[in-house]
């Protein structure tokens, strides 16, 4: 005697799998950005933040010590060197 009743659970799972595959194939965002975007954001933050931070710190010390513009130039140069060192370290990480 064969079981003639429909298997609703299997039909529901198949429909959910088809919907998930259609969403994946259409390029809908999965909610979590790829690691490459995070690395790009970190590189941008280094390129912008380090020289600005070094400039502000150098400017403040120049104003306080009266050595204008030498500490500003030294701190900006150091900040750029540190930023590029950090970018080099970021580039060694594996993007997945």
C-alpha positions as a LaTeX table, in Angstrom:
\begin{tabular}{lrrr}
\hline
Residue & $x$ (\AA) & $y$ (\AA) & $z$ (\AA) \\
\hline
Unk1 & 0.00 & 0.00 & 0.00 \\
Unk2 & 1.60 & 3.25 & $-1.10$ \\
Unk3 & 1.37 & 6.43 & 0.87 \\
Unk4 & $-0.61$ & 8.87 & $-1.30$ \\
Unk5 & $-0.46$ & 11.91 & 1.00 \\
Unk6 & 1.80 & 14.78 & $-0.15$ \\
Unk7 & 5.01 & 15.41 & 1.69 \\
Unk8 & 4.53 & 19.07 & 2.63 \\
Unk9 & 7.81 & 19.31 & 4.55 \\
Unk10 & 9.86 & 18.24 & 1.55 \\
Unk11 & 7.98 & 20.61 & $-0.76$ \\
Unk12 & 8.54 & 23.49 & 1.66 \\
Unk13 & 12.28 & 22.74 & 1.93 \\
Unk14 & 12.62 & 22.52 & $-1.86$ \\
Unk15 & 10.84 & 25.85 & $-2.30$ \\
Unk16 & 13.10 & 27.48 & 0.33 \\
Unk17 & 16.21 & 26.11 & $-1.37$ \\
Unk18 & 15.06 & 27.38 & $-4.76$ \\
Unk19 & 14.35 & 30.83 & $-3.31$ \\
Unk20 & 17.77 & 30.96 & $-1.66$ \\
Unk21 & 19.49 & 29.93 & $-4.89$ \\
Unk22 & 17.54 & 32.54 & $-6.88$ \\
Unk23 & 18.54 & 35.24 & $-4.39$ \\
Unk24 & 22.19 & 34.16 & $-4.54$ \\
Unk25 & 22.20 & 34.05 & $-8.33$ \\
Unk26 & 20.59 & 37.48 & $-8.63$ \\
Unk27 & 23.42 & 39.08 & $-6.67$ \\
Unk28 & 21.38 & 40.12 & $-3.65$ \\
Unk29 & 23.65 & 41.23 & $-0.79$ \\
Unk30 & 24.18 & 38.59 & 1.86 \\
Unk31 & 24.45 & 41.14 & 4.68 \\
Unk32 & 28.17 & 40.71 & 5.33 \\
Unk33 & 30.61 & 42.61 & 3.10 \\
Unk34 & 33.65 & 40.84 & 1.76 \\
Unk35 & 36.92 & 41.16 & 3.66 \\
Unk36 & 38.43 & 43.12 & 0.78 \\
Unk37 & 36.11 & 46.02 & 1.51 \\
Unk38 & 37.24 & 46.05 & 5.13 \\
Unk39 & 40.87 & 46.08 & 4.08 \\
Unk40 & 40.21 & 48.95 & 1.69 \\
Unk41 & 38.58 & 50.93 & 4.46 \\
Unk42 & 41.54 & 50.32 & 6.73 \\
Unk43 & 43.96 & 51.48 & 4.02 \\
Unk44 & 41.92 & 54.64 & 3.46 \\
Unk45 & 41.83 & 55.33 & 7.19 \\
Unk46 & 45.60 & 54.96 & 7.38 \\
Unk47 & 46.22 & 57.23 & 4.39 \\
Unk48 & 43.95 & 59.96 & 5.72 \\
Unk49 & 44.11 & 59.59 & 9.50 \\
Unk50 & 47.82 & 59.22 & 10.11 \\
Unk51 & 48.96 & 62.41 & 8.33 \\
Unk52 & 46.09 & 64.41 & 9.86 \\
Unk53 & 46.92 & 63.10 & 13.33 \\
Unk54 & 50.63 & 63.76 & 12.85 \\
Unk55 & 49.91 & 67.22 & 11.53 \\
Unk56 & 47.69 & 68.14 & 14.45 \\
Unk57 & 50.19 & 66.81 & 16.97 \\
Unk58 & 53.11 & 68.56 & 15.24 \\
Unk59 & 51.20 & 71.84 & 14.98 \\
Unk60 & 50.24 & 71.72 & 18.67 \\
Unk61 & 53.81 & 71.02 & 19.76 \\
Unk62 & 55.10 & 73.78 & 17.47 \\
Unk63 & 52.70 & 76.26 & 19.04 \\
Unk64 & 53.63 & 75.13 & 22.54 \\
Unk65 & 57.42 & 75.02 & 22.01 \\
Unk66 & 57.72 & 77.83 & 19.44 \\
Unk67 & 59.58 & 75.70 & 16.89 \\
Unk68 & 57.29 & 76.39 & 13.94 \\
Unk69 & 57.22 & 74.66 & 11.36 \\
Unk70 & 59.82 & 72.01 & 12.17 \\
Unk71 & 57.87 & 69.67 & 14.45 \\
Unk72 & 54.89 & 69.87 & 12.10 \\
Unk73 & 57.05 & 68.68 & 9.22 \\
Unk74 & 58.74 & 65.96 & 11.29 \\
Unk75 & 55.47 & 64.58 & 12.63 \\
Unk76 & 53.80 & 64.58 & 9.21 \\
Unk77 & 56.78 & 62.74 & 7.73 \\
Unk78 & 56.75 & 60.20 & 10.57 \\
Unk79 & 53.00 & 59.74 & 10.22 \\
Unk80 & 53.34 & 59.04 & 6.49 \\
Unk81 & 56.09 & 56.48 & 7.11 \\
Unk82 & 53.99 & 54.75 & 9.79 \\
Unk83 & 50.90 & 54.81 & 7.53 \\
Unk84 & 52.75 & 53.14 & 4.67 \\
Unk85 & 54.23 & 50.55 & 7.06 \\
Unk86 & 50.73 & 49.73 & 8.29 \\
Unk87 & 49.40 & 49.57 & 4.72 \\
Unk88 & 52.20 & 47.15 & 3.86 \\
Unk89 & 51.15 & 44.97 & 6.81 \\
Unk90 & 47.50 & 45.14 & 5.72 \\
Unk91 & 48.47 & 44.10 & 2.19 \\
Unk92 & 50.09 & 40.93 & 3.56 \\
Unk93 & 46.76 & 39.79 & 5.02 \\
Unk94 & 44.75 & 37.37 & 2.95 \\
Unk95 & 41.48 & 38.72 & 1.59 \\
Unk96 & 38.77 & 36.06 & 1.65 \\
\hline
\end{tabular}
